[in-house]
Amino acid sequence: GFSLLLFVLVANLLVDLYERGAVRDALDEGVRAGVPVAADADDCVVRARDVVRSIASGSSLRIDDLSCVRDGDRIVATARVELRSWFPLLLPDWRLTLRASAHREG
């Protein structure tokens, strides 16, 4: 029984790592969409949400906040996420703040 529990906990860790990577990829895609001069921060948010929805929909991932802002000649995407544990009594949920940025074309 302990081996099965350990296997499930390791699987939970691997799924959490996948979901974190999916959000990071989504933020990267979002800032790429916001880089062109004609684009704005809303383009970044829409693209990032679309990528998250296509990669990690229906998962234990919860995005509390996703935003993109211009910071001078850069665009910065930030997401506050919660990765829910399969066994909250044994392992707590992960709460992360992930960021991606890129220089705007000019």
N, CA, C and O atoms as a GROMACS GRO file, in nm:
protein
  424
    1GLY      N    1   0.080  -0.119   0.000
    1GLY     CA    2   0.000   0.000   0.000
    1GLY      C    3   0.086   0.127   0.000
    1GLY      O    4   0.053   0.224  -0.067
    2PHE      N    5   0.196   0.124   0.077
    2PHE     CA    6   0.283   0.242   0.084
    2PHE      C    7   0.346   0.269  -0.052
    2PHE      O    8   0.361   0.385  -0.091
    3SER      N    9   0.383   0.166  -0.124
    3SER     CA   10   0.444   0.183  -0.257
    3SER      C   11   0.345   0.248  -0.354
    3SER      O   12   0.383   0.334  -0.433
    4LEU      N   13   0.219   0.208  -0.346
    4LEU     CA   14   0.119   0.268  -0.433
    4LEU      C   15   0.099   0.415  -0.398
    4LEU      O   16   0.087   0.499  -0.487
    5LEU      N   17   0.095   0.448  -0.270
    5LEU     CA   18   0.081   0.586  -0.227
    5LEU      C   19   0.200   0.669  -0.274
    5LEU      O   20   0.183   0.781  -0.323
    6LEU      N   21   0.319   0.616  -0.261
    6LEU     CA   22   0.439   0.685  -0.307
    6LEU      C   23   0.434   0.706  -0.458
    6LEU      O   24   0.472   0.813  -0.507
    7PHE      N   25   0.389   0.607  -0.532
    7PHE     CA   26   0.376   0.619  -0.677
    7PHE      C   27   0.279   0.732  -0.713
    7PHE      O   28   0.308   0.810  -0.803
    8VAL      N   29   0.166   0.740  -0.645
    8VAL     CA   30   0.066   0.844  -0.674
    8VAL      C   31   0.121   0.982  -0.638
    8VAL      O   32   0.095   1.078  -0.711
    9LEU      N   33   0.195   0.993  -0.530
    9LEU     CA   34   0.253   1.122  -0.493
    9LEU      C   35   0.356   1.168  -0.595
    9LEU      O   36   0.364   1.286  -0.627
   10VAL      N   37   0.436   1.076  -0.647
   10VAL     CA   38   0.533   1.110  -0.751
   10VAL      C   39   0.459   1.150  -0.879
   10VAL      O   40   0.500   1.244  -0.947
   11ALA      N   41   0.352   1.079  -0.912
   11ALA     CA   42   0.272   1.115  -1.030
   11ALA      C   43   0.214   1.255  -1.013
   11ALA      O   44   0.212   1.333  -1.109
   12ASN      N   45   0.167   1.288  -0.894
   12ASN     CA   46   0.115   1.422  -0.865
   12ASN      C   47   0.223   1.528  -0.888
   12ASN      O   48   0.196   1.633  -0.946
   13LEU      N   49   0.344   1.500  -0.844
   13LEU     CA   50   0.456   1.593  -0.865
   13LEU      C   51   0.482   1.613  -1.014
   13LEU      O   52   0.503   1.725  -1.058
   14LEU      N   53   0.482   1.505  -1.090
   14LEU     CA   54   0.508   1.515  -1.234
   14LEU      C   55   0.398   1.595  -1.305
   14LEU      O   56   0.427   1.674  -1.394
   15VAL      N   57   0.273   1.574  -1.266
   15VAL     CA   58   0.163   1.651  -1.325
   15VAL      C   59   0.177   1.799  -1.288
   15VAL      O   60   0.154   1.886  -1.373
   16ASP      N   61   0.214   1.828  -1.166
   16ASP     CA   62   0.236   1.967  -1.124
   16ASP      C   63   0.347   2.032  -1.205
   16ASP      O   64   0.335   2.148  -1.246
   17LEU      N   65   0.455   1.960  -1.229
   17LEU     CA   66   0.564   2.014  -1.310
   17LEU      C   67   0.519   2.041  -1.453
   17LEU      O   68   0.557   2.141  -1.513
   18TYR      N   69   0.439   1.949  -1.507
   18TYR     CA   70   0.385   1.970  -1.642
   18TYR      C   71   0.298   2.095  -1.647
   18TYR      O   72   0.311   2.176  -1.738
   19GLU      N   73   0.209   2.110  -1.550
   19GLU     CA   74   0.118   2.225  -1.547
   19GLU      C   75   0.195   2.356  -1.530
   19GLU      O   76   0.160   2.456  -1.593
   20ARG      N   77   0.298   2.356  -1.447
   20ARG     CA   78   0.379   2.476  -1.431
   20ARG      C   79   0.447   2.511  -1.564
   20ARG      O   80   0.452   2.627  -1.602
   21GLY      N   81   0.499   2.411  -1.632
   21GLY     CA   82   0.559   2.433  -1.763
   21GLY      C   83   0.459   2.484  -1.865
   21GLY      O   84   0.492   2.567  -1.950
   22ALA      N   85   0.335   2.434  -1.858
   22ALA     CA   86   0.231   2.481  -1.950
   22ALA      C   87   0.202   2.629  -1.929
   22ALA      O   88   0.184   2.703  -2.025
   23VAL      N   89   0.196   2.671  -1.805
   23VAL     CA   90   0.172   2.813  -1.776
   23VAL      C   91   0.290   2.897  -1.821
   23VAL      O   92   0.272   3.006  -1.876
   24ARG      N   93   0.411   2.849  -1.800
   24ARG     CA   94   0.529   2.924  -1.846
   24ARG      C   95   0.529   2.937  -1.997
   24ARG      O   96   0.559   3.044  -2.050
   25ASP      N   97   0.494   2.829  -2.068
   25ASP     CA   98   0.485   2.836  -2.214
   25ASP      C   99   0.375   2.933  -2.257
   25ASP      O  100   0.393   3.008  -2.353
   26ALA      N  101   0.263   2.932  -2.186
   26ALA     CA  102   0.154   3.024  -2.218
   26ALA      C  103   0.196   3.169  -2.199
   26ALA      O  104   0.163   3.254  -2.280
   27LEU      N  105   0.269   3.197  -2.093
   27LEU     CA  106   0.319   3.333  -2.071
   27LEU      C  107   0.417   3.373  -2.180
   27LEU      O  108   0.415   3.487  -2.227
   28ASP      N  109   0.504   3.281  -2.220
   28ASP     CA  110   0.597   3.310  -2.330
   28ASP      C  111   0.522   3.342  -2.458
   28ASP      O  112   0.556   3.437  -2.529
   29GLU      N  113   0.420   3.262  -2.489
   29GLU     CA  114   0.338   3.288  -2.609
   29GLU      C  115   0.267   3.423  -2.596
   29GLU      O  116   0.256   3.497  -2.694
   30GLY      N  117   0.219   3.454  -2.477
   30GLY     CA  118   0.151   3.581  -2.455
   30GLY      C  119   0.241   3.700  -2.481
   30GLY      O  120   0.201   3.795  -2.549
   31VAL      N  121   0.362   3.697  -2.427
   31VAL     CA  122   0.451   3.812  -2.450
   31VAL      C  123   0.493   3.820  -2.596
   31VAL      O  124   0.516   3.930  -2.647
   32ARG      N  125   0.505   3.706  -2.663
   32ARG     CA  126   0.536   3.712  -2.807
   32ARG      C  127   0.423   3.778  -2.884
   32ARG      O  128   0.447   3.851  -2.980
   33ALA      N  129   0.298   3.753  -2.841
   33ALA     CA  130   0.184   3.816  -2.907
   33ALA      C  131   0.178   3.965  -2.877
   33ALA      O  132   0.123   4.042  -2.956
   34GLY      N  133   0.234   4.008  -2.764
   34GLY     CA  134   0.232   4.148  -2.726
   34GLY      C  135   0.352   4.228  -2.772
   34GLY      O  136   0.358   4.348  -2.749
   35VAL      N  137   0.448   4.163  -2.837
   35VAL     CA  138   0.571   4.230  -2.879
   35VAL      C  139   0.554   4.323  -2.998
   35VAL      O  140   0.612   4.432  -2.997
   36PRO      N  141   0.477   4.289  -3.101
   36PRO     CA  142   0.467   4.380  -3.215
   36PRO      C  143   0.417   4.518  -3.174
   36PRO      O  144   0.340   4.532  -3.079
   37VAL      N  145   0.461   4.620  -3.247
   37VAL     CA  146   0.426   4.758  -3.215
   37VAL      C  147   0.275   4.778  -3.216
   37VAL      O  148   0.222   4.853  -3.134
   38ALA      N  149   0.204   4.713  -3.307
   38ALA     CA  150   0.059   4.730  -3.318
   38ALA      C  151  -0.018   4.656  -3.209
   38ALA      O  152  -0.138   4.679  -3.193
   39ALA      N  153   0.047   4.568  -3.136
   39ALA     CA  154  -0.020   4.488  -3.033
   39ALA      C  155  -0.024   4.564  -2.901
   39ALA      O  156   0.054   4.657  -2.878
   40ASP      N  157  -0.116   4.523  -2.814
   40ASP     CA  158  -0.123   4.582  -2.681
   40ASP      C  159  -0.126   4.471  -2.576
   40ASP      O  160  -0.117   4.353  -2.609
   41ALA      N  161  -0.139   4.510  -2.451
   41ALA     CA  162  -0.136   4.414  -2.341
   41ALA      C  163  -0.252   4.316  -2.347
   41ALA      O  164  -0.240   4.202  -2.303
   42ASP      N  165  -0.366   4.359  -2.401
   42ASP     CA  166  -0.481   4.269  -2.412
   42ASP      C  167  -0.452   4.152  -2.506
   42ASP      O  168  -0.498   4.041  -2.483
   43ASP      N  169  -0.376   4.178  -2.614
   43ASP     CA  170  -0.337   4.069  -2.705
   43ASP      C  171  -0.256   3.964  -2.631
   43ASP      O  172  -0.271   3.844  -2.654
   44CYS      N  173  -0.170   4.011  -2.543
   44CYS     CA  174  -0.086   3.921  -2.462
   44CYS      C  175  -0.172   3.834  -2.372
   44CYS      O  176  -0.152   3.712  -2.366
   45VAL      N  177  -0.268   3.894  -2.303
   45VAL     CA  178  -0.354   3.820  -2.210
   45VAL      C  179  -0.439   3.718  -2.285
   45VAL      O  180  -0.452   3.603  -2.242
   46VAL      N  181  -0.498   3.759  -2.397
   46VAL     CA  182  -0.584   3.669  -2.475
   46VAL      C  183  -0.504   3.548  -2.523
   46VAL      O  184  -0.551   3.435  -2.513
   47ARG      N  185  -0.384   3.571  -2.576
   47ARG     CA  186  -0.303   3.460  -2.627
   47ARG      C  187  -0.261   3.367  -2.513
   47ARG      O  188  -0.266   3.246  -2.529
   48ALA      N  189  -0.220   3.423  -2.400
   48ALA     CA  190  -0.179   3.339  -2.287
   48ALA      C  191  -0.295   3.254  -2.237
   48ALA      O  192  -0.276   3.136  -2.208
   49ARG      N  193  -0.412   3.312  -2.225
   49ARG     CA  194  -0.530   3.234  -2.180
   49ARG      C  195  -0.565   3.124  -2.280
   49ARG      O  196  -0.600   3.013  -2.240
   50ASP      N  197  -0.556   3.154  -2.409
   50ASP     CA  198  -0.584   3.052  -2.511
   50ASP      C  199  -0.489   2.934  -2.501
   50ASP      O  200  -0.530   2.819  -2.512
   51VAL      N  201  -0.361   2.964  -2.479
   51VAL     CA  202  -0.262   2.856  -2.469
   51VAL      C  203  -0.285   2.773  -2.344
   51VAL      O  204  -0.278   2.650  -2.350
   52VAL      N  205  -0.313   2.837  -2.231
   52VAL     CA  206  -0.341   2.761  -2.109
   52VAL      C  207  -0.463   2.672  -2.129
   52VAL      O  208  -0.463   2.556  -2.089
   53ARG      N  209  -0.567   2.727  -2.191
   53ARG     CA  210  -0.689   2.650  -2.214
   53ARG      C  211  -0.662   2.530  -2.304
   53ARG      O  212  -0.719   2.423  -2.282
   54SER      N  213  -0.577   2.546  -2.405
   54SER     CA  214  -0.550   2.435  -2.497
   54SER      C  215  -0.456   2.330  -2.438
   54SER      O  216  -0.465   2.212  -2.472
   55ILE      N  217  -0.365   2.372  -2.350
   55ILE     CA  218  -0.266   2.278  -2.296
   55ILE      C  219  -0.312   2.214  -2.167
   55ILE      O  220  -0.293   2.093  -2.149
   56ALA      N  221  -0.372   2.289  -2.078
   56ALA     CA  222  -0.398   2.238  -1.943
   56ALA      C  223  -0.544   2.254  -1.901
   56ALA      O  224  -0.572   2.277  -1.783
   57SER      N  225  -0.635   2.242  -1.995
   57SER     CA  226  -0.775   2.254  -1.955
   57SER      C  227  -0.820   2.127  -1.883
   57SER      O  228  -0.777   2.017  -1.917
   58GLY      N  229  -0.907   2.144  -1.785
   58GLY     CA  230  -0.959   2.031  -1.711
   58GLY      C  231  -0.862   1.970  -1.612
   58GLY      O  232  -0.886   1.861  -1.560
   59SER      N  233  -0.754   2.040  -1.584
   59SER     CA  234  -0.654   1.987  -1.491
   59SER      C  235  -0.676   2.044  -1.352
   59SER      O  236  -0.774   2.116  -1.327
   60SER      N  237  -0.587   2.013  -1.262
   60SER     CA  238  -0.596   2.064  -1.125
   60SER      C  239  -0.533   2.202  -1.112
   60SER      O  240  -0.511   2.249  -1.000
   61LEU      N  241  -0.505   2.264  -1.223
   61LEU     CA  242  -0.445   2.397  -1.227
   61LEU      C  243  -0.552   2.503  -1.210
   61LEU      O  244  -0.658   2.496  -1.272
   62ARG      N  245  -0.525   2.601  -1.124
   62ARG     CA  246  -0.615   2.716  -1.109
   62ARG      C  247  -0.533   2.843  -1.125
   62ARG      O  248  -0.433   2.862  -1.055
   63ILE      N  249  -0.576   2.929  -1.216
   63ILE     CA  250  -0.507   3.056  -1.238
   63ILE      C  251  -0.585   3.164  -1.165
   63ILE      O  252  -0.698   3.196  -1.202
   64ASP      N  253  -0.524   3.220  -1.061
   64ASP     CA  254  -0.589   3.323  -0.982
   64ASP      C  255  -0.583   3.459  -1.051
   64ASP      O  256  -0.676   3.538  -1.040
   65ASP      N  257  -0.474   3.486  -1.122
   65ASP     CA  258  -0.458   3.615  -1.187
   65ASP      C  259  -0.362   3.598  -1.304
   65ASP      O  260  -0.258   3.535  -1.290
   66LEU      N  261  -0.398   3.655  -1.418
   66LEU     CA  262  -0.310   3.656  -1.534
   66LEU      C  263  -0.317   3.795  -1.592
   66LEU      O  264  -0.424   3.843  -1.630
   67SER      N  265  -0.202   3.861  -1.601
   67SER     CA  266  -0.202   3.998  -1.652
   67SER      C  267  -0.076   4.023  -1.734
   67SER      O  268   0.026   3.957  -1.717
   68CYS      N  269  -0.088   4.121  -1.822
   68CYS     CA  270   0.025   4.167  -1.903
   68CYS      C  271   0.030   4.319  -1.894
   68CYS      O  272  -0.073   4.386  -1.900
   69VAL      N  273   0.149   4.372  -1.879
   69VAL     CA  274   0.166   4.516  -1.872
   69VAL      C  275   0.288   4.558  -1.954
   69VAL      O  276   0.383   4.482  -1.970
   70ARG      N  277   0.281   4.679  -2.003
   70ARG     CA  278   0.398   4.738  -2.069
   70ARG      C  279   0.486   4.800  -1.962
   70ARG      O  280   0.438   4.867  -1.871
   71ASP      N  281   0.615   4.778  -1.975
   71ASP     CA  282   0.712   4.836  -1.882
   71ASP      C  283   0.824   4.895  -1.967
   71ASP      O  284   0.927   4.831  -1.990
   72GLY      N  285   0.802   5.017  -2.011
   72GLY     CA  286   0.899   5.080  -2.100
   72GLY      C  287   0.895   5.012  -2.236
   72GLY      O  288   0.791   5.009  -2.302
   73ASP      N  289   1.009   4.957  -2.278
   73ASP     CA  290   1.016   4.887  -2.407
   73ASP      C  291   0.996   4.736  -2.393
   73ASP      O  292   1.026   4.660  -2.485
   74ARG      N  293   0.947   4.695  -2.278
   74ARG     CA  294   0.923   4.552  -2.253
   74ARG      C  295   0.776   4.528  -2.226
   74ARG      O  296   0.702   4.617  -2.186
   75ILE      N  297   0.735   4.404  -2.250
   75ILE     CA  298   0.603   4.361  -2.208
   75ILE      C  299   0.623   4.246  -2.110
   75ILE      O  300   0.700   4.154  -2.136
   76VAL      N  301   0.554   4.254  -1.997
   76VAL     CA  302   0.573   4.156  -1.890
   76VAL      C  303   0.439   4.088  -1.862
   76VAL      O  304   0.338   4.153  -1.838
   77ALA      N  305   0.441   3.955  -1.865
   77ALA     CA  306   0.322   3.875  -1.833
   77ALA      C  307   0.345   3.810  -1.697
   77ALA      O  308   0.453   3.758  -1.670
   78THR      N  309   0.243   3.814  -1.613
   78THR     CA  310   0.251   3.758  -1.478
   78THR      C  311   0.128   3.673  -1.453
   78THR      O  312   0.016   3.711  -1.487
   79ALA      N  313   0.150   3.557  -1.393
   79ALA     CA  314   0.038   3.470  -1.356
   79ALA      C  315   0.058   3.420  -1.214
   79ALA      O  316   0.166   3.373  -1.178
   80ARG      N  317  -0.047   3.432  -1.134
   80ARG     CA  318  -0.049   3.370  -1.002
   80ARG      C  319  -0.131   3.243  -1.015
   80ARG      O  320  -0.249   3.248  -1.050
   81VAL      N  321  -0.069   3.129  -0.988
   81VAL     CA  322  -0.135   3.001  -1.010
   81VAL      C  323  -0.135   2.918  -0.882
   81VAL      O  324  -0.054   2.936  -0.792
   82GLU      N  325  -0.230   2.827  -0.878
   82GLU     CA  326  -0.237   2.731  -0.769
   82GLU      C  327  -0.244   2.592  -0.831
   82GLU      O  328  -0.332   2.563  -0.913
   83LEU      N  329  -0.151   2.507  -0.792
   83LEU     CA  330  -0.149   2.368  -0.836
   83LEU      C  331  -0.205   2.285  -0.722
   83LEU      O  332  -0.141   2.270  -0.617
   84ARG      N  333  -0.322   2.232  -0.742
   84ARG     CA  334  -0.391   2.160  -0.635
   84ARG      C  335  -0.333   2.021  -0.614
   84ARG      O  336  -0.305   1.949  -0.709
   85SER      N  337  -0.316   1.987  -0.490
   85SER     CA  338  -0.264   1.856  -0.452
   85SER      C  339  -0.375   1.751  -0.463
   85SER      O  340  -0.492   1.780  -0.437
   86TRP      N  341  -0.338   1.631  -0.502
   86TRP     CA  342  -0.434   1.521  -0.507
   86TRP      C  343  -0.467   1.472  -0.366
   86TRP      O  344  -0.575   1.417  -0.342
   87PHE      N  345  -0.373   1.491  -0.274
   87PHE     CA  346  -0.391   1.452  -0.134
   87PHE      C  347  -0.356   1.569  -0.045
   87PHE      O  348  -0.246   1.575   0.008
   88PRO      N  349  -0.449   1.663  -0.027
   88PRO     CA  350  -0.418   1.785   0.050
   88PRO      C  351  -0.377   1.759   0.195
   88PRO      O  352  -0.311   1.842   0.256
   89LEU      N  353  -0.416   1.645   0.250
   89LEU     CA  354  -0.376   1.616   0.387
   89LEU      C  355  -0.228   1.577   0.396
   89LEU      O  356  -0.165   1.596   0.500
   90LEU      N  357  -0.175   1.523   0.287
   90LEU     CA  358  -0.034   1.483   0.286
   90LEU      C  359   0.058   1.589   0.227
   90LEU      O  360   0.168   1.611   0.277
   91LEU      N  361   0.012   1.653   0.123
   91LEU     CA  362   0.092   1.756   0.055
   91LEU      C  363   0.008   1.881   0.036
   91LEU      O  364  -0.107   1.872  -0.007
   92PRO      N  365   0.062   1.997   0.066
   92PRO     CA  366  -0.015   2.120   0.044
   92PRO      C  367  -0.020   2.156  -0.105
   92PRO      O  368   0.060   2.106  -0.185
   93ASP      N  369  -0.113   2.243  -0.140
   93ASP     CA  370  -0.118   2.296  -0.276
   93ASP      C  371   0.003   2.385  -0.299
   93ASP      O  372   0.057   2.445  -0.206
   94TRP      N  373   0.047   2.394  -0.425
   94TRP     CA  374   0.156   2.484  -0.460
   94TRP      C  375   0.094   2.614  -0.507
   94TRP      O  376   0.000   2.614  -0.586
   95ARG      N  377   0.145   2.725  -0.458
   95ARG     CA  378   0.105   2.858  -0.505
   95ARG      C  379   0.229   2.926  -0.561
   95ARG      O  380   0.328   2.946  -0.491
   96LEU      N  381   0.222   2.961  -0.689
   96LEU     CA  382   0.338   3.015  -0.759
   96LEU      C  383   0.302   3.145  -0.829
   96LEU      O  384   0.187   3.167  -0.867
   97THR      N  385   0.401   3.230  -0.846
   97THR     CA  386   0.390   3.348  -0.931
   97THR      C  387   0.493   3.331  -1.042
   97THR      O  388   0.614   3.325  -1.016
   98LEU      N  389   0.445   3.324  -1.164
   98LEU     CA  390   0.532   3.303  -1.279
   98LEU      C  391   0.533   3.428  -1.366
   98LEU      O  392   0.431   3.496  -1.378
   99ARG      N  393   0.647   3.458  -1.425
   99ARG     CA  394   0.661   3.577  -1.509
   99ARG      C  395   0.736   3.545  -1.638
   99ARG      O  396   0.822   3.456  -1.642
  100ALA      N  397   0.702   3.619  -1.741
  100ALA     CA  398   0.776   3.614  -1.867
  100ALA      C  399   0.782   3.756  -1.921
  100ALA      O  400   0.691   3.835  -1.898
  101SER      N  401   0.887   3.788  -1.991
  101SER     CA  402   0.898   3.922  -2.049
  101SER      C  403   0.972   3.916  -2.180
  101SER      O  404   1.047   3.823  -2.207
  102ALA      N  405   0.950   4.018  -2.261
  102ALA     CA  406   1.019   4.031  -2.389
  102ALA      C  407   1.029   4.178  -2.425
  102ALA      O  408   0.944   4.259  -2.386
  103HIS      N  409   1.132   4.214  -2.500
  103HIS     CA  410   1.146   4.350  -2.547
  103HIS      C  411   1.055   4.372  -2.666
  103HIS      O  412   1.044   4.288  -2.755
  104ARG      N  413   0.989   4.488  -2.667
  104ARG     CA  414   0.899   4.522  -2.778
  104ARG      C  415   0.979   4.560  -2.901
  104ARG      O  416   1.092   4.608  -2.891
  105GLU      N  417   0.919   4.537  -3.017
  105GLU     CA  418   0.981   4.579  -3.141
  105GLU      C  419   0.976   4.731  -3.150
  105GLU      O  420   0.887   4.794  -3.094
  106GLY      N  421   1.068   4.785  -3.216
  106GLY     CA  422   1.058   4.928  -3.221
  106GLY      C  423   1.141   4.990  -3.324
  106GLY      O  424   1.141   5.112  -3.338
   0.00000   0.00000   0.00000
